[in-house]
Amino acid sequence: SLEKGSNRCKSVFKSYTDTDTGLVLNYQMTVKDYARLIGEKTIINLNLEPILASESLDDDRINPLEIEHTNKMVRFFSLAIPETLRVSHLPESDSFQNEKFSYDLQYSVVGQQIHYRLEIKTMTLQLDPEDFEAWNDMVKSLRRNYQKTIILIPDETL
């Protein structure tokens, strides 16, 4: 059973693949009453799990940070756009690149679907004090991106 958040979220496990590079889980998730309606605008944030958002390092930290293992996390969400709505605002894609860690965040519209893909990589087992500022910059950038929303409005062409 896969669960996120409150009992409004229902997940259906589809499949898994165990590869040389890691475990891939595929599941379908439905979240009831997640969108906010403000006037005629439907506002949705696809960041259901803000990965690393609380992982800033203290400014006065002097010791290296050991990381248990290198990691590549990929989250892909697809949101069906109802036929009566169209996309008014889609957040810009963004990325952060460093030799030890990175993220790539992509939004796109494909037909009547919004695709959102987030990839976060940690390619080291230790962050040294000289890495802390860049790490915190990445975490801040992720947090800013996690606040961005999609806006759907009625499709007046119907």
PyMOL commands that set and color helices and strands:
alter all, ss='L'
color gray80, all
select helices_A, chain A and resi 129-146
alter helices_A, ss='H'
color red, helices_A
select strands_A, chain A and resi 9-19+22-31+36-38+41-44+65-66+71-80+85-89+94-97+101-110+113-122+126-127+150-154
alter strands_A, ss='S'
color yellow, strands_A
deselect
rebuild
show_as cartoon
